Amino acid sequence: MNRMGFLASTVLVVLALLSSTVFVVDQRQFGIKYALGQIKEVITEPGLNFKLPPPLQNVTYLDKRLLTLDSTDTESMLTAEKQRVVIDWYVRWRITDPSAYIRNVGTTEGQGAIQLNRVVRNAFQEEVNRRTVQDMISGKREQTMADVKREVLEAVKGSKPWGIDIVDVRITRVDYVEAITESVYSRMEAERKRVANELRSTGGAVGEKIRADADRQREVTVANAYRDAQALKGEGDAEAAKVYADAFGKDPQFAQFYRSLEAYKSSFNKKSDVIVVDPSSSDFFKGYRSSGSK
């Protein structure tokens, strides 16, 4: 019985030793093999690997994927026009040389993120100090990010390379600090109101000009129409007078009779009017008799 227990214990110890000598490197990781605290081998390919049991050799892992570092610092930066702004950014980076990374940065991705955050922020501070707010949010935004990326690359690839590569640097937000945001919005609102008032004034002036021009054209049109109407009326009266003259010239006695008849007709303005005429003394009847005698 004791012998069986001893064999079982021996097998368990052997299996434990064997398991401590075998490790698997994932395709998303670097495997770093240490021997007495010194880097002995960096394994870049995935698969099954062997090592000596601890404490002779140990293995740690570093992520080889593309990593993202987001800004967490809310401290403001001063622009070239002495305006304080807050910038949100992110950096895409990856570990390319695990040995250099461990020697100069740290043994975890978090340690590299902390140091990289400091370098990126300093680069942004330097570039923001050279630019205005308008540059940061308009045409020079891309140039700003390119300059920051260049400065960060110079820092991580200097005399003591970090063993990392900076893939991209991006600005996600540029905003004034909260203390002056309200005053900036107030100035923007006042400026928009001023522009709106100018547009309304200009529109009112243009409207008055259009109305005045329309009134002038109406007066001119009415005057021209009245002039033409009077000219036509005059021509008609002249033509009528000519026709009357021609007609009356053929028979003067009938013309005198017709005029008398028209005079009597116009004198009867009311139904109650009664006119008594002596036929012997009236030119009307004389004309009528003369006309009848013919």
NORKA-V440208 format. One record per residue. N is the residue number from 1. RES is the residue in one small letter. SS is DSSP state (helix for helix, strand for strand, loop for the rest). PSI is psi in radians with two decimals (NA if undefined). OMEGA is omega in whole degrees, 0 to 359 (none if undefined). Layout:
[[N:RES:SS:PSI:OMEGA] [N:RES:SS:PSI:OMEGA]]
//
This chain:
[[1:m:loop:-0.78:178] [2:n:helix:-0.62:180] [3:r:helix:-0.69:179] [4:m:helix:-0.71:178] [5:g:helix:-0.66:179] [6:f:helix:-0.74:180] [7:l:helix:-0.72:179] [8:a:helix:-0.74:179] [9:s:helix:-0.69:180] [10:t:helix:-0.76:180] [11:v:helix:-0.74:180] [12:l:helix:-0.70:179] [13:v:helix:-0.74:180] [14:v:helix:-0.76:179] [15:l:helix:-0.68:178] [16:a:helix:-0.73:178] [17:l:helix:-0.74:179] [18:l:helix:-0.74:181] [19:s:helix:-0.52:179] [20:s:helix:-0.20:178] [21:t:loop:-0.04:182] [22:v:strand:2.37:175] [23:f:strand:2.72:183] [24:v:strand:2.28:177] [25:v:strand:2.13:178] [26:d:loop:2.69:180] [27:q:loop:-0.27:178] [28:r:loop:0.12:187] [29:q:strand:2.78:163] [30:f:strand:2.46:173] [31:g:strand:2.18:181] [32:i:strand:2.06:181] [33:k:strand:2.20:180] [34:y:strand:2.50:172] [35:a:strand:1.89:181] [36:l:loop:0.75:176] [37:g:loop:-0.08:180] [38:q:strand:2.52:178] [39:i:strand:2.09:180] [40:k:strand:-0.66:184] [41:e:strand:2.50:173] [42:v:strand:2.11:183] [43:i:strand:2.05:183] [44:t:loop:-0.32:181] [45:e:loop:2.49:179] [46:p:loop:2.68:177] [47:g:strand:-3.05:180] [48:l:strand:2.35:182] [49:n:strand:2.86:183] [50:f:strand:2.70:178] [51:k:loop:2.99:175] [52:l:loop:2.68:181] [53:p:loop:2.68:176] [54:p:loop:2.64:2] [55:p:loop:0.19:182] [56:l:loop:-0.76:179] [57:q:strand:2.52:177] [58:n:strand:2.85:181] [59:v:strand:2.34:171] [60:t:strand:2.93:185] [61:y:strand:2.53:174] [62:l:strand:2.50:182] [63:d:strand:2.28:178] [64:k:loop:0.02:181] [65:r:loop:2.98:177] [66:l:loop:2.18:184] [67:l:strand:2.69:180] [68:t:strand:2.27:176] [69:l:strand:2.02:179] [70:d:strand:2.52:179] [71:s:loop:2.43:177] [72:t:loop:-0.10:183] [73:d:loop:2.19:179] [74:t:loop:0.18:180] [75:e:loop:2.42:184] [76:s:loop:2.79:176] [77:m:strand:2.65:184] [78:l:strand:2.19:180] [79:t:loop:3.13:181] [80:a:loop:-0.49:179] [81:e:loop:0.27:176] [82:k:loop:0.61:174] [83:q:loop:2.38:180] [84:r:strand:2.18:181] [85:v:strand:2.74:175] [86:v:strand:2.29:183] [87:i:strand:2.28:171] [88:d:strand:2.36:183] [89:w:strand:2.96:170] [90:y:strand:2.73:181] [91:v:strand:2.33:173] [92:r:strand:2.15:184] [93:w:strand:2.86:177] [94:r:strand:2.73:176] [95:i:strand:2.19:180] [96:t:loop:-0.46:181] [97:d:loop:1.63:183] [98:p:helix:-0.66:182] [99:s:helix:-0.87:178] [100:a:helix:-0.65:180] [101:y:helix:-0.80:181] [102:i:helix:-0.68:182] [103:r:helix:-0.67:190] [104:n:helix:-0.21:184] [105:v:loop:-1.12:183] [106:g:loop:-3.11:184] [107:t:loop:-0.03:179] [108:t:loop:2.80:178] [109:e:helix:-0.58:180] [110:g:helix:-0.68:179] [111:q:helix:-0.67:177] [112:g:helix:-0.65:179] [113:a:helix:-0.67:181] [114:i:helix:-0.82:181] [115:q:helix:-0.64:179] [116:l:helix:-0.62:178] [117:n:helix:-0.73:179] [118:r:helix:-0.76:181] [119:v:helix:-0.76:182] [120:v:helix:-0.73:180] [121:r:helix:-0.71:178] [122:n:helix:-0.67:179] [123:a:helix:-0.73:177] [124:f:helix:-0.73:180] [125:q:helix:-0.73:180] [126:e:helix:-0.73:181] [127:e:helix:-0.65:179] [128:v:helix:-0.62:179] [129:n:helix:-0.38:181] [130:r:loop:-0.16:189] [131:r:loop:2.76:176] [132:t:loop:2.98:178] [133:v:helix:-0.68:179] [134:q:helix:-0.67:178] [135:d:helix:-0.64:184] [136:m:helix:-0.44:185] [137:i:helix:0.02:183] [138:s:loop:-2.22:190] [139:g:loop:-0.53:184] [140:k:loop:0.21:180] [141:r:helix:-0.80:180] [142:e:helix:-0.70:180] [143:q:helix:-0.64:178] [144:t:helix:-0.81:180] [145:m:helix:-0.66:179] [146:a:helix:-0.69:179] [147:d:helix:-0.68:178] [148:v:helix:-0.77:179] [149:k:helix:-0.73:180] [150:r:helix:-0.77:181] [151:e:helix:-0.67:179] [152:v:helix:-0.71:178] [153:l:helix:-0.71:178] [154:e:helix:-0.62:181] [155:a:helix:-0.73:185] [156:v:helix:-0.21:179] [157:k:loop:0.47:183] [158:g:loop:-2.50:183] [159:s:loop:-0.50:176] [160:k:loop:1.54:184] [161:p:loop:2.48:180] [162:w:loop:-0.27:183] [163:g:loop:0.48:179] [164:i:strand:2.88:177] [165:d:strand:2.38:178] [166:i:strand:1.98:184] [167:v:strand:-0.74:184] [168:d:strand:2.62:174] [169:v:strand:2.24:183] [170:r:strand:2.49:173] [171:i:strand:2.22:179] [172:t:strand:-0.42:181] [173:r:strand:2.43:172] [174:v:strand:2.12:184] [175:d:strand:2.69:175] [176:y:strand:2.75:176] [177:v:loop:2.72:187] [178:e:helix:-0.53:184] [179:a:helix:-0.53:183] [180:i:helix:-0.02:181] [181:t:helix:-0.75:182] [182:e:helix:-0.75:180] [183:s:helix:-0.63:178] [184:v:helix:-0.79:178] [185:y:helix:-0.63:178] [186:s:helix:-0.73:178] [187:r:helix:-0.70:178] [188:m:helix:-0.72:179] [189:e:helix:-0.76:178] [190:a:helix:-0.69:179] [191:e:helix:-0.74:178] [192:r:helix:-0.69:178] [193:k:helix:-0.70:179] [194:r:helix:-0.78:179] [195:v:helix:-0.72:179] [196:a:helix:-0.73:178] [197:n:helix:-0.70:177] [198:e:helix:-0.74:179] [199:l:helix:-0.71:178] [200:r:helix:-0.73:179] [201:s:helix:-0.79:179] [202:t:helix:-0.75:179] [203:g:helix:-0.68:177] [204:g:helix:-0.72:179] [205:a:helix:-0.76:179] [206:v:helix:-0.69:179] [207:g:helix:-0.77:178] [208:e:helix:-0.70:179] [209:k:helix:-0.74:180] [210:i:helix:-0.75:180] [211:r:helix:-0.74:179] [212:a:helix:-0.72:178] [213:d:helix:-0.70:178] [214:a:helix:-0.74:178] [215:d:helix:-0.73:179] [216:r:helix:-0.79:179] [217:q:helix:-0.64:179] [218:r:helix:-0.78:180] [219:e:helix:-0.74:180] [220:v:helix:-0.74:180] [221:t:helix:-0.77:179] [222:v:helix:-0.76:180] [223:a:helix:-0.77:179] [224:n:helix:-0.70:179] [225:a:helix:-0.74:178] [226:y:helix:-0.73:179] [227:r:helix:-0.82:180] [228:d:helix:-0.66:180] [229:a:helix:-0.75:179] [230:q:helix:-0.67:179] [231:a:helix:-0.75:178] [232:l:helix:-0.71:179] [233:k:helix:-0.74:178] [234:g:helix:-0.74:178] [235:e:helix:-0.69:178] [236:g:helix:-0.76:178] [237:d:helix:-0.72:179] [238:a:helix:-0.73:179] [239:e:helix:-0.68:178] [240:a:helix:-0.75:179] [241:a:helix:-0.67:179] [242:k:helix:-0.72:179] [243:v:helix:-0.77:178] [244:y:helix:-0.78:182] [245:a:helix:-0.74:179] [246:d:helix:-0.75:182] [247:a:helix:-0.78:182] [248:f:helix:-0.46:179] [249:g:helix:-0.44:180] [250:k:helix:-0.51:180] [251:d:loop:1.53:183] [252:p:helix:-0.67:181] [253:q:helix:-0.70:178] [254:f:helix:-0.62:178] [255:a:helix:-0.73:178] [256:q:helix:-0.70:178] [257:f:helix:-0.74:181] [258:y:helix:-0.70:178] [259:r:helix:-0.68:178] [260:s:helix:-0.72:179] [261:l:helix:-0.73:178] [262:e:helix:-0.63:179] [263:a:helix:-0.76:178] [264:y:helix:-0.68:180] [265:k:helix:-0.76:180] [266:s:helix:-0.38:180] [267:s:helix:-0.32:179] [268:f:loop:1.30:183] [269:n:loop:-0.49:182] [270:k:loop:2.66:181] [271:k:loop:-0.45:183] [272:s:loop:-0.08:181] [273:d:loop:2.37:176] [274:v:loop:2.18:180] [275:i:loop:2.20:178] [276:v:loop:2.14:185] [277:v:loop:2.37:174] [278:d:loop:1.96:184] [279:p:loop:-0.50:182] [280:s:loop:-0.42:182] [281:s:loop:0.05:184] [282:s:loop:2.27:175] [283:d:helix:-0.48:181] [284:f:helix:-0.84:182] [285:f:helix:-0.51:174] [286:k:helix:-0.80:179] [287:g:helix:-0.69:181] [288:y:helix:-0.76:181] [289:r:helix:-0.68:179] [290:s:helix:-0.72:180] [291:s:helix:-0.65:182] [292:g:helix:-0.56:182] [293:s:helix:-0.45:177] [294:k:loop:NA:none]]
//
